[in-house]
Amino acid sequence: MRDVAYKTTKPGRAGVDQDAILNAVPHPVLVVGQDGVCRYANDAAEQFFQSSRAVLTRRPFSEFVSFGSPLLTLIDQVLESGTSTNEYGVELASPRFGEKPIDIQVSPIVDVPDQDRQVLVLLQERTMAHKMDRQLTHRGAARSVVGMAAVLAHEIKNPLSGIRGAAQLIELSAEPDEKKLTTLICDEVDRIRQLVDRMEIFSDERPVPREAVNIHAVLGHARELAEKGFARHIKFIEEYDPSLPAVHGDRNQLIQVFLNLVKNAAEAINDPDGEIILTTAYRPGVRISVPGSKERVGLPLEICVIDNGAGVPDDLMPHLFDPFVTTKSSGTGLGLALVAKIVGDHGGIIECDSASRRTIFRVLLPMHAGPLPAEGEAPRQVKSSAPSE
């Protein structure tokens, strides 16, 4: 490859290495030439595209984004016009990370030969703003269910007991054919009662009793339950950060969260090559207020449940965590709403990114300010993209 025209290794006017300056920028910064090859990528770009700088600068940039990407179109426009351009709220797709909403700024680099024109590309993820908006939506949906649950518990459960009791009395003197009807009444009453019982969980607004929880132990327990039941034929992959700090949360409730997410992933998989990937990572920089407190805490712990199922329909995505929203013929639509409530009660955030053959449920949780849990709950070692036994 020709020498890069955009040098970053020489000191700047203040005596600071220009490469160090660009690496300090928390957003992906790239330089792309008119031949379509990336000439430079900072540290944030390496993380964003999940590729090393050596790989990014050795192959055509079009290989790192999907065919027909609007980012490639913008680069071509700036190379041709020589004027800067911005685009906001662009859905950038890549085979490496699925889809991400981003803002794009592309500017021409001056003082380079016309035959080797280059552009500077700055990408800014809009994910965090979306997370905050979605989190507010999830909490609002949970609050609406709280009120509904309180009404249902009082106004429905008591009459249900009377209906069931009356059906049992009729059954004592009923003919055999009529007993089928009384049995049907009792079964349906029990089904409605179970639904109301599930909704009563939403009305529990007591503070979550939290302590240091090893999230890898939680994921391991959820995986073990899944492998012995609904996900026995699905391959699991673990990509864990073994040095991850403890989560500040309730172990039983977190098990419920990730068991629900794993079950949701398993039900979305319909082929024999189905797999579920569990990942953990440390992502500093996110802060949010905790319900019932003026304190703002960081959410550096990222836990993902990824499946290669058919994906979530586009029309369902904005309402995915709302109660009674489901695509399952036998589902109640309360599973993900409950997950959103528990995560919100922990002061965390949950979001979903979905495309065909890759759906990611991403949970961000606060870190426990103290030592790790006991040695018996030590994190598992990373199994880097290797199938489980």
C-alpha positions in Angstrom: 0.0 0.0 0.0 1.2 3.5 -0.7 2.3 5.7 2.2 -0.6 7.2 4.1 -1.0 10.8 3.2 -2.7 11.5 6.5 0.1 11.2 9.0 -0.8 10.8 12.7 2.5 9.9 14.3 4.2 13.3 14.3 3.9 15.6 17.3 1.4 18.5 17.1 2.1 22.1 17.8 1.7 21.4 21.5 4.1 18.5 21.4 1.3 15.9 21.7 1.3 12.9 19.4 -1.6 13.4 16.9 -2.4 9.7 17.1 -2.9 10.0 20.8 -5.3 12.9 20.3 -7.4 11.0 17.8 -7.4 7.9 20.1 -8.7 10.1 22.9 -11.8 10.9 20.8 -14.6 8.5 22.1 -16.2 8.3 18.7 -15.0 6.3 15.7 -12.7 8.4 13.4 -11.5 7.0 10.0 -9.8 8.3 7.0 -10.9 6.8 3.7 -9.2 7.3 0.3 -10.8 7.6 -3.1 -9.8 4.0 -3.8 -12.2 2.9 -1.0 -9.5 1.8 1.3 -9.4 3.0 4.9 -6.1 4.8 5.6 -6.5 5.4 9.3 -8.7 4.2 12.2 -8.6 5.3 15.8 -9.1 3.1 18.8 -12.9 3.8 19.0 -13.2 2.7 15.3 -11.4 -0.6 16.1 -14.0 -1.2 18.8 -16.9 -0.1 16.7 -16.1 -2.3 13.8 -14.7 -5.1 16.0 -11.6 -5.2 13.9 -8.0 -4.2 14.5 -6.5 -1.2 12.8 -4.2 -3.5 10.7 -7.3 -5.3 9.3 -9.3 -2.1 8.8 -6.5 -0.4 6.8 -5.7 -3.5 4.7 -9.1 -4.3 3.1 -11.7 -2.2 1.3 -13.9 -0.3 3.6 -17.0 -1.6 1.9 -16.3 -5.0 3.4 -17.0 -3.6 6.9 -20.5 -2.3 6.1 -23.5 -3.8 4.3 -23.9 -3.5 0.5 -25.5 -0.2 -0.5 -24.7 1.4 2.9 -25.6 5.1 3.1 -22.1 5.7 4.7 -20.5 4.6 1.4 -22.8 6.9 -0.5 -21.8 9.9 1.7 -18.1 9.2 1.3 -18.5 9.1 -2.5 -20.4 12.4 -2.4 -17.8 14.2 -0.4 -14.9 12.8 -2.5 -16.7 14.1 -5.6 -17.9 17.4 -4.3 -15.2 18.3 -1.9 -17.7 19.7 0.6 -18.6 18.4 4.1 -21.9 16.7 4.8 -23.7 15.4 7.8 -26.5 12.8 8.2 -28.4 12.1 11.4 -30.2 9.1 12.5 -28.7 6.7 9.9 -29.1 3.0 10.4 -25.7 1.6 9.7 -25.7 -2.1 9.0 -22.7 -4.4 9.2 -22.2 -8.1 9.2 -20.0 -7.6 12.3 -22.5 -5.9 14.6 -25.9 -5.9 13.0 -27.5 -2.5 12.9 -26.7 0.7 14.9 -28.3 4.1 14.7 -25.6 6.7 14.2 -24.9 10.3 13.1 -22.3 10.6 10.3 -20.0 13.5 9.6 -17.8 13.3 6.4 -15.3 16.0 5.6 -12.7 16.3 2.8 -9.1 16.4 3.9 -7.3 19.4 2.3 -3.6 19.6 1.3 -3.5 16.2 -0.4 -3.0 15.6 -4.1 -6.2 15.5 -6.3 -5.2 12.0 -7.4 -5.3 10.8 -3.8 -8.3 12.6 -2.3 -9.3 11.5 1.2 -12.1 12.1 3.6 -12.4 12.2 7.3 -15.3 10.2 8.7 -16.6 10.7 12.2 -19.3 8.4 13.5 -21.4 9.1 16.6 -23.6 6.4 18.0 -27.1 7.5 18.8 -27.6 4.3 20.8 -27.4 6.0 24.2 -30.1 8.5 23.4 -32.3 5.6 22.2 -31.5 3.6 25.3 -32.7 6.5 27.5 -35.9 7.0 25.5 -36.6 3.3 25.5 -35.9 3.1 29.2 -38.4 5.8 29.9 -41.0 4.0 27.7 -40.3 0.7 29.5 -40.8 2.3 32.9 -44.0 4.0 31.8 -45.3 0.7 30.5 -44.5 -0.9 33.8 -46.3 1.8 35.7 -49.4 1.3 33.6 -49.3 -2.4 34.4 -48.9 -1.7 38.1 -52.3 0.2 38.2 -54.0 -2.5 36.1 -52.6 -5.3 38.2 -53.9 -3.7 41.4 -57.4 -3.4 39.9 -57.4 -6.9 38.5 -56.3 -8.5 41.7 -59.1 -6.9 43.7 -61.9 -6.9 41.1 -61.3 -10.2 39.3 -59.8 -12.7 41.8 -62.7 -12.5 44.2 -65.4 -13.1 41.6 -63.3 -15.9 40.1 -63.4 -17.7 43.4 -67.2 -17.6 43.5 -67.4 -18.8 39.9 -65.1 -21.7 40.6 -67.0 -22.7 43.8 -70.3 -22.6 41.9 -68.9 -24.8 39.2 -67.7 -27.3 41.7 -71.2 -27.4 43.4 -72.9 -28.0 40.1 -70.4 -30.8 39.3 -71.6 -32.8 42.4 -75.1 -33.4 40.8 -74.2 -33.0 37.1 -74.5 -35.7 34.5 -71.2 -37.1 33.0 -71.5 -34.9 29.9 -72.2 -31.8 32.0 -69.1 -32.5 34.1 -67.0 -31.8 31.1 -68.4 -28.2 31.1 -67.8 -27.7 34.8 -64.3 -29.0 34.4 -63.8 -26.5 31.5 -65.1 -23.7 33.7 -62.7 -24.6 36.5 -59.7 -24.9 34.2 -60.4 -21.5 32.6 -60.9 -19.8 36.0 -57.5 -21.3 37.1 -55.9 -20.0 33.9 -57.2 -16.5 34.5 -56.1 -16.6 38.1 -52.6 -17.5 37.1 -52.5 -14.6 34.7 -53.7 -12.2 37.4 -51.1 -13.6 39.8 -48.4 -12.9 37.2 -49.6 -9.4 36.8 -49.6 -8.8 40.6 -45.8 -9.0 40.4 -45.9 -5.6 38.6 -47.6 -4.0 41.6 -44.7 -4.8 43.9 -42.9 -1.5 44.3 -40.8 -2.4 47.3 -37.1 -1.5 46.9 -35.0 -4.3 45.5 -32.7 -5.9 48.2 -29.4 -5.6 46.4 -26.0 -7.0 47.1 -22.9 -8.1 45.2 -23.9 -10.6 42.5 -21.6 -12.5 40.1 -23.4 -12.2 36.8 -21.5 -15.1 35.4 -23.0 -17.4 38.1 -26.4 -16.0 37.2 -25.9 -16.7 33.5 -24.6 -20.2 34.3 -27.6 -21.0 36.4 -30.0 -19.7 33.7 -28.1 -21.7 31.0 -28.2 -24.9 33.1 -32.0 -24.6 33.6 -32.4 -23.9 29.9 -30.3 -26.8 28.7 -32.2 -29.2 30.9 -35.6 -28.0 29.5 -36.7 -25.8 26.7 -33.2 -25.3 25.1 -31.8 -28.8 25.3 -31.2 -29.0 21.6 -29.6 -25.5 21.2 -25.9 -24.8 21.1 -24.7 -22.2 23.7 -21.6 -20.0 23.3 -20.1 -18.0 26.1 -17.9 -14.9 25.5 -17.3 -13.6 29.0 -15.0 -11.0 30.5 -13.5 -13.0 33.4 -12.5 -9.8 35.3 -16.0 -8.3 35.3 -16.9 -6.7 38.6 -19.9 -7.8 40.6 -23.4 -6.5 39.7 -25.3 -4.5 42.3 -28.5 -6.4 42.3 -30.8 -9.2 43.5 -29.6 -12.7 42.4 -33.0 -14.3 42.1 -34.5 -11.5 40.1 -31.5 -11.4 37.8 -31.9 -15.1 37.2 -35.5 -14.5 36.2 -34.4 -11.8 33.8 -31.9 -13.8 31.9 -33.9 -17.0 32.1 -36.7 -15.1 30.4 -34.4 -13.7 27.8 -32.8 -17.1 27.1 -36.3 -18.7 26.8 -37.3 -15.9 24.4 -34.2 -16.5 22.3 -34.8 -20.3 22.3 -38.4 -19.8 21.1 -37.2 -17.6 18.3 -34.9 -20.3 16.9 -36.5 -22.7 14.5 -33.6 -24.5 12.8 -31.2 -27.2 13.9 -28.2 -24.8 13.6 -29.7 -22.6 16.3 -27.3 -21.0 18.8 -27.5 -18.6 21.7 -24.5 -16.5 22.6 -24.1 -15.1 26.1 -21.6 -12.2 26.4 -20.4 -9.9 29.2 -18.2 -6.8 28.8 -17.2 -3.7 30.7 -18.5 -0.5 29.0 -17.8 2.6 31.1 -19.4 6.0 30.4 -23.1 5.4 31.0 -24.8 7.0 33.9 -28.5 7.1 34.8 -30.6 8.0 37.9 -31.9 5.2 40.1 -35.6 5.0 40.8 -36.5 6.4 44.2 -33.1 8.1 44.6 -31.4 11.3 43.6 -28.2 9.3 43.1 -26.8 8.8 39.6 -24.9 5.6 39.1 -22.8 4.2 36.3 -24.0 1.3 34.1 -20.7 -0.2 33.0 -21.7 -3.9 33.0 -23.1 -5.0 29.6 -24.7 -8.5 29.3 -26.0 -9.7 26.0 -28.2 -12.6 24.9 -27.8 -13.1 21.2 -29.7 -15.6 19.0 -29.7 -16.4 15.3 -33.4 -16.7 15.0 -35.7 -15.0 12.5 -35.6 -11.7 14.3 -38.2 -9.3 15.7 -40.8 -7.9 13.2 -40.2 -4.2 12.5 -43.7 -3.2 13.6 -43.2 -4.9 16.9 -39.9 -3.3 17.9 -41.3 0.0 19.3 -43.7 -2.0 21.6 -41.5 -5.0 22.4 -41.4 -4.3 26.1 -45.0 -3.2 26.4 -47.4 -5.6 28.3 -49.6 -8.0 26.3 -47.4 -7.6 23.2 -46.4 -11.0 21.7 -46.2 -12.9 18.5 -46.6 -16.3 20.2 -50.0 -17.9 19.8 -49.9 -19.2 23.4 -48.0 -16.2 25.0 -49.4 -13.6 27.4 -47.0 -10.9 26.4 -45.9 -10.3 30.0 -42.4 -11.9 29.9 -40.4 -9.0 28.4 -42.5 -6.4 30.2 -41.5 -8.1 33.5 -37.9 -8.2 32.4 -38.0 -4.5 31.6 -39.5 -3.8 35.1 -36.9 -5.8 36.9 -34.0 -4.2 35.0 -35.6 -0.8 35.6 -35.9 -1.5 39.3 -32.2 -2.3 39.3 -31.5 1.1 37.8 -30.5 -0.5 34.5 -31.3 -0.3 30.9 -32.5 -3.0 28.4 -32.7 -2.7 24.7 -33.1 -4.9 21.6 -31.3 -4.8 18.2 -32.7 -7.2 15.7 -32.0 -8.3 12.2 -32.5 -11.5 10.4 -30.4 -14.3 12.0 -29.1 -12.0 14.7 -31.1 -10.6 17.6 -29.4 -8.9 20.6 -31.0 -8.2 23.9 -28.5 -6.0 25.7 -28.7 -5.3 29.4 -26.7 -2.5 31.2 -26.4 -2.8 34.9 -24.7 -0.9 37.8 -21.6 -2.2 39.3 -21.3 -3.1 43.0 -19.0 -0.8 44.9 -17.2 -3.5 46.8 -15.4 -6.9 46.6 -16.5 -9.7 44.3 -18.7 -12.4 45.7 -17.3 -15.5 47.3 -14.9 -17.8 45.6 -17.6 -20.3 44.9 -19.1 -17.9 42.5 -15.9 -17.0 40.6 -16.5 -16.0 36.9 -16.1 -18.6 34.3 -13.3 -18.3 31.9 -13.9 -16.9 28.4 -14.9 -19.4 25.8 -14.1 -17.4 22.8 -16.7 -18.3 20.1 -16.4 -22.0 20.9 -19.5 -24.2 21.1 -20.4 -25.6 24.5 -20.2 -29.2 25.2 
